[in-house]
Amino acid sequence: MLFGGPDRAMASFSNIQKAIDFTMTSFLTTGGIRGGSEKIDRFQPRSFNMGLSKKAYEISGGFGAIHPGEDPDLSIRLWKLGFETKLYSDAFVYHKRRIDWDKFYLQVNKFGKARPILNSWYPEYNKITYFVGFYFSIFLLVFAQDLLLKLYFIYFFILFLVSTYKSRNFIVGYLSIKAAWKQFSGYGFGFIESFFKILVLKQKPEEAFPELFFKK
């Protein structure tokens, strides 16, 4: 068995860390699939709040060499071995995320790069990622079809309101817009680069992105 829970931000965290925490956990940005809900997708525990049985570890061998991406890789391998994953919503941890925008962008960019690699390993678990809509909106804008982009402005306004209400802090609400932008663009550009190299050019993941793999 593989199990885990969500994460939260402490009151002592910086405003940037609270904004990043919001975008990484909110239903508005990730659909709550990072530990807050099982309604959208099957739960994949994250390494910051994860446990597994001795049997699951011995059979699977634990984490693989990829990082980031080690969490879904382990979850999927255990699913294929017949194990289940379990979410404990109340078993949260305080997870101090990246402390500045550059480090956060680099992190989500690596997440984007890891996803096509995982898709190539486990094609039966492929899904449409959230970055697609934004870039499709930009594409339509070129042809004066800006409705979707206008909807994104409404979306960001709603995100600001929800984040402000949750944090009781207008600054965190404003910074959450920037955090979401960093999240979408960083993940999206990483995904596009990796998709082209891994799924189009058929490069080996370890050669295309050596920075994503632990050295043996």
N, C-alpha and C positions, 0 to 999 in steps of 0.2 A: 504493500500500500504506500502511496505517496500523498502527503497532505500538507496543508499550509493555510495561511491567512493573509489578510490585507495589511496595509501599512497606513500610518497617520503621521501628521506633523505635530511637533510639540509647540507650545506657546513661545518657547525660547528661540525657535528657529528664526532665521532672517526672513524678511519679506520676500526675497527672491526664492528662497527655499520653500516657503509656503506656497508661492505661486507655481513653482515647478511641481510640488507635491499635488496641487490641485489638478494640473493638466495631466499628470501621470496616473491619476486615480479616478477622475470624474467620469461619470456616465456620458457627459457631453463631449469628451475628447477620446477616451479609450473604450467607451461602452461598458466600463466597469469590469472588463475581463481580466484586469491585472490583480484580481483578488477580492473585488467588492461584490461580485455577482456571478451567478452561473446561468442567468437568463439568456445572455447573448451567445455565449460560447462555452464549451467544455473547459473546466477549470484547469489551468496549468500553474502549479505553485511556483513562486519566485524564490531564488536562493536566499534572499534576505529574510524569508519567513517560511521555512520548509523543513519537513521531516520525512523520513521514509523508513520502512521496516527493514530489519536486517536481511530478510529474504529478498526483498526488492533490490537492496544494494548488492548483495552477493550475485544475483542473477544478471543484473544490468551492468555491474561494474561501476556504478555511480556516474558522475559527470564525465562527458567526453572531452575532447581537446579544444572545441570551439568556445570562444568567449568574446563578446556576449553571444547569447543564443543557447547557452548550456542548459538553461531551465526548460524551455520547450523541447529541446532535444531529448532530455532525460524523460520528460513526461510522455512524449510520443513513443519512445523506445519501450517504456513500461506498459503503455496501452497495448502495444503490439505483442507484448509478452503476457498479456492477460490481466494486468494489474489495473486498479482503479485509482483515481485521484479524488481527494475529498477536501472541500473548502470548509474551514471553521471561521465564520464571519466575525466572531467575537474574539478570536485569538490574534489580535493585531499587535504590531510592533511599531515603535517610533523609528522611522527610517530617514536618516539625514541624507538628503540627496545632494546633487552637485551645488557648489556654492557660487558659481557665476555662469554667465550666459555661454561663454566659449566652451567651458567644460560640459555643459548640458547639451549644447549643439553637437559636440564630438560624440557624446554618449548615444544620443538618438540617431546620429548618422551611422554609427556602428550597428545599432539595432536594425536600421534599414538595410544595411549591407548583409547582415546575417539572415534576413528573412528569405531571399531567393535561394540561398544555400540550403536552408532547411526545406524549402519547397522542392528543391531538386532531389533531396534525400528522401522526402516523404510526400510525394505528389498527391497522395490521397487526402492529405490534410491542407491542401492549398485553399486560400480564400482571398477575396478582394480586400486589399488594405485601404485604410482611410485616406491615404495621401492622394488617391486617384481623383477624387472629386475636385480638389482644389486646382490641380493642374489642368483638368478638363475645363474648369471654369475659365482659366487664363486663356486656354486655346479658343474657347467660344468667344471671349472678349475680342480677340483679333478679328473675328468676323461680325462684330457688333452685336453679338448675342450675349449681353451682359447680365441676364436675369440671375444666373447661378452665382455670379460674383456678388450681386446685390444681396442675395440670400446669405452669402458668407458674412457680409457686413452685419446683417441682422443676427446671424449666429454668434459673431464675436461680441455683439452688444449683450446678448443673452448670457454668454459666458461671463462677461464682466459683472452682470447683475448677480448671477448665482455665486460666483467666487466672492464678491463683496459681501453678500448676505452670509455666506458660510463662514468667512473669516472675520466679519464685522470690521473690515478694513478696506477703504477705497483704494489704497495704494496696492494692496495685494490683488484686488480686482483688476486694476489697470495692468499690473505686471503679469497677471494670468493671460492677458491677451498676447503679450510679447512671448510668454512661455509657450503658448499654443502655436504661435507663428514659428518659433524655433523648433518646436516638436514636429510640426507638419513638414516644414521645409527641410530640416535635417534628415528626418526619416525618409522623406520623399526622394531627395537627391541621392541618399545612400542606396535606397532601393533601386532607383533607376540605373545607377552605375553597376550595382551588383547583378541586376537582371540582365543587362547587356553582356557583361563579362561571363556570367555563369550559364545563363539559359540561351543566349544567342551565340556567343563566341565559343561556348563549351569549354571554358578554361577550368582548370582544377581549382577549387576554392582555396586550398593551401598556397597555391602559387599566385592567384589573383589578389588575395588579401591575407598575406602572412601575419599581419598584425592582429587578426582575429583568431589565431590559433596558438595554443601553448606549444612551446618547443619540446619535443620529446628527448 
